[in-house]
Amino acid sequence: MLSKSQISFIKSLHQKKYRKENGIFIIEGIKSIVEFLNSDYQIHSIYHTPKISATLPKVSANINLFEVTETELQKISTLQTPQSILALVHIPVVKEINFQDLKNQFSLVLDDVQDPGNFGTIIRTADWFGIKNIICSENTVEAYNPKTVQSTMGSLCRVNVRYTQLNEFLKTAKLPIYGALLDGQNIYKTQWKNEGLILLGNEGHGISKELIEKISFPITIPRIGAAESLNVAVSAAIFCSEISRNR
């Protein structure tokens, strides 16, 4: 049985302020939890209902394991329909960005992406295409937001997400910068180099003006129909696919 203090602590982690303060975030669902158990992330504790006990993998003795009721899980879950298991995970210490780590590969750069579902899908897409690094503006939604984490389906544990002041970052980056714009070279006719940064903008306003000036290669996904714009996660997937195909 969970104590009131345990419930209160876990519920506090639904908020960014307390995730940052305690250095802990929440993941839910057996698939995602297994992914994190097999990663370099450090699991703090796992809470599960009896019905999922048989499917639990072996866990380290350093991980606190709690069997809880469906009612208790409902109280601590971030989901309307809990998935019978929830884990608390330590937020890793993030290293400063080293441009050498970005050489000879492509990385995604996100300018103020706000929707956690979009961000989670972008992380999952990056993982699918083998892109290891995502660099975010300081106003991009938090990677450890429960909705973001849920949308990644475990891919977060394999993709490095870092936040920085993008104007300064792009100013000093000695890498080709490809920007997703409405006016640019046709993505399907682009000759990609062997490395670079893929800059994607905010859902409503696109890439900010100060960052557009830093773009080496403006790229557009040609519109055939009448839609006003593409979802940023869809755009990211098309860019990743084209880079993969050309390489």
N, C-alpha and C positions, 0 to 999 in steps of 0.2 A: 504493500500500500504506500502510495506517495504521500509525503507530508505536505502541509500547506506551503511551507517554505520552498520545497522542491517545485511544486506547481507554480508558485509565484515567480521563481527564478527562471524556469523554462519559458513561461509566458512573457517575461520581460524581454527575452531574446527575439520576440516577434518584432521588436523595434530596433532600428539601426543604432540608436544611442547606446543601448545596453549590449548589443553585439560588439560594438567598438570598445566599450568600457571593459567588458569581460573577455574579449578576444575569443568568442565562441559563437558559432552559428548552427542552424538547424538543417538537417536533411531528413527526408521522409521517403519510405518505400524500400523494399528489400533490395531491388536491383541497384539503386543508387548507393545504398549503404554498403553493399558488397563491393562496389567499385571503389569506394573510399577506403574500405578495409584493406584492399589490395594496393593502395597507393601510399605515397609518403605522408599523407595527412595523418594527424594524430587524433584518434577518436577519444573523446572524453567519457561518454556514456551512451548506452543503448537502452531504449524503453520499448517493450514489445508485449503483445497480448498472447495468451496461451495458444491460440489457434495457429500462430506462426512459429511457435517454438521448434517444431520438427524441421523447419526449413532454415533455421539459423545456422550459419557457418560457425566453425570454431573461432573464438575470439581470444585475444590476449588477456592474460590475467590482470593486466594494467587497465583494462577497460571495465568500467562499472556497468553491470548488466542488471536490469530491473524488469520483472514481469509485472505488468499493470493490467487493469481492467479496461474494457472498451470505453467506459465512462471516463476513466482517468486519462486515457489517450485523447479522447475528445477534448478534454480541458486544455491539454498542452499542445495539441496539433495546430498547425497553421491552415490546415485543409478543412473544407466543409465535410468531406468524407475521408477520414483518416485511413491510412494504408496499413494499419496493424503494427507498424514499427516506426520508430523515430530515433534519431541519434543526434547527439551534440558533438560538434567537431571543433577543434582548435583552429583559429585563423592563423595561417602560417606567417612568419616574418617575411616581408617582401623585400627582395634585394633591389637596389637602385638599378635603373635601366642602363645596361652596358651595350653600346652599339655593336660591339664585336659579336654579341649574342644574337644579333639580328641580321648578321651578314649571311649571304648565300642562301637566303630563304625569303619568303613573303610573310609579312605580319599585317594584321588588321589594326586600324586606328579609328576609334569611335569618337565623334564630336557631339557630346551632349545627347546621346541616346537615352531616352527617358523611360521607355516601357520595359519592365522587368522580363516580360514574356519574350519580347523581341531580343533582348540581350541574351537571355538563356538560349534561345534558338540559334543566335549567332555563335555562341560558345560551342554548342553542340555541332553546328555546321563546320566550324573551324577544326574541331576534333576529327570529324569525318574525313576532311581533306588534308589532315596532317599539318595544319597550321598551329604552331606551338605558342605564339605570342599575340596577345591583344592589348594594345595600349589605349587607355581611355582618358578623356578629358576629366577634370576634377568634378564636373557636374553630370557626368554619366551616372546612370543608376548603379547602385552598389551591387557588386558581384555576389554578395552573401545575402541579399534580399531573398526571403523564402521562395518567392515566385520565380526569381531568376534561377535559383538552385534547382527548383523542381523542373523547370523547363530544360535544364542542361542534361537531365537523365543520367547524371554521373560524369559527364564529360568535363565538368569543372575541375576534377582532380587531375586532368591531363593537359590543361591549357593554362598558361601563365597569364594572369590578368593583372595589369598594373595601371596606376593612375598618375597623371602628371599634368603640368601646365603645357598644353599642346603647342601653343605658339612658340615657346622656347625649344621644345622638343623637336619640332619640325625644322626650326631655324638651324639647329646644329646637326640634324640627321644627314649624314653623307650617303643617302640612299635615294633612289628614284621614288618620287611620291606620285601615286596614281589616285586621282580624285574622282568620285562618282558624282557627275554633274549632268544636268539636262542637256547642256551644250558641250560636246567633246567628240573625240574620235570614237567611232563605232567599236564597241568592245569585241565584236566578232572579227574585226580586222586588225586588232592590236597585236603588235609584235612585242611580247613580254620579255623583259630582261631576266636574268637569273636570280634577282633579288628585288626587294622593294617594299614600300608601305602602301596599303590600300586604305584610303581615307573615306569614311562614310559619315554622313551627316545626321543631324537631328530629324526625327519623324516629321515635324511640321515645317521647319525652316531650312533644312538641308545643312550644308557646310557653311560655317560662319565666314564672313567676308575676309577677316584677317588671315584665315587659314587657306582660303582659295588662292591667295597670292603665293602660297608656298608650294602649290601643286606643280609638278613637273609635266605630268601627262593627264590632261582632263579626259575622262572616259565617260561615254554614255551608253546605256543599254537602249537600243533603238525601240521607239514606241510604234507599234503597228495598229493597235486599237485606239480607244478614246479615253482610257483611264488617265487621271491627272498625274498620278505618281505611283511608284512601287513601294511596297513595304520594305523597310530598311533590312530586315532579316532576309527577305527574298533577294534583294540586291546583293547582299553579302554572299548568298549561296551561288548566285550567278557568277560573281567575280571569282569566287573560290573554284568553281567548276571550270571556268575558262582558263584560269592559271594552271590548274591541274592538267587540263587537256593539252595545253600548249607545251607544258614541260615534258 
